Amino acid sequence: MARWSAVTLPRIGSLVPLPVADHAHLLAPPVADALVSWAHSDEVAVVEIDPDVADTAAMSAAYDLPMATGANCVVVAGRRDGEERVAACLVRADTRADVNNLVKRTLDVRKASFLAMDRAVAESGMEHGGITPIGLPPGWRVLVDPRALEIEVAVIGSGVRRSKLLVPGHLLGVLPRAEVVEGLAGTAPG
């Protein structure tokens, strides 16, 4: 426990950062398990939020945070030669993943589509609206847009709707299995 006290937790706005090691109850079990073994987990904070405002735009408005502080994770799948290929794509909240072009080419599939939410929830062990690139199933790739790395403190999912993780943006590129993919994020959301 002593190593946690020496680290300054990331903070943003009025959100109260808490050390993830002491607040695993605010994380989905696969996220808590993954953070235990990640070398940078002591640089990550968890913040408790109102689950009714867990979606990025609502949270940004409720906590007076710029959209550019958020990073959204979407899960995409496609098939090639009978083999399914799944990836979690992490992009800044003020952009969207280029699923129809870059993600499709990166996965080397004919067509890439968002994974059905009920399946993403069941297979990840995380809640709808809380899926994060930390603690995903081993066969899933983790694609990260380089613009997410530029966020000073990124607000990402914690696996549950009642909290978020605060992660220094530069660490998003060294998440377990992370692949930084240039051009992953296309245009801003509609």
Number of C-alpha atoms within 10 A of each C-alpha: 7 6 7 15 10 9 12 13 20 21 21 16 9 9 16 14 19 19 21 24 17 11 14 16 12 23 25 23 18 17 24 21 14 15 22 14 10 13 11 14 19 20 17 24 23 29 21 18 18 12 15 10 17 21 15 22 15 14 21 18 12 13 15 12 19 15 18 19 22 26 31 26 25 22 25 23 21 21 17 12 7 7 9 11 18 21 24 26 29 30 25 27 24 19 21 22 28 16 22 12 14 18 26 20 13 13 21 14 17 12 16 22 15 15 17 11 14 10 10 20 17 11 11 23 19 24 20 16 22 23 27 28 30 25 22 24 13 10 10 17 21 25 28 29 25 22 21 28 22 17 19 17 23 29 30 27 31 30 30 23 24 20 22 28 25 28 25 22 21 17 18 26 20 16 20 19 16 19 17 20 19 12 15 23 25 15 10 11 9 6
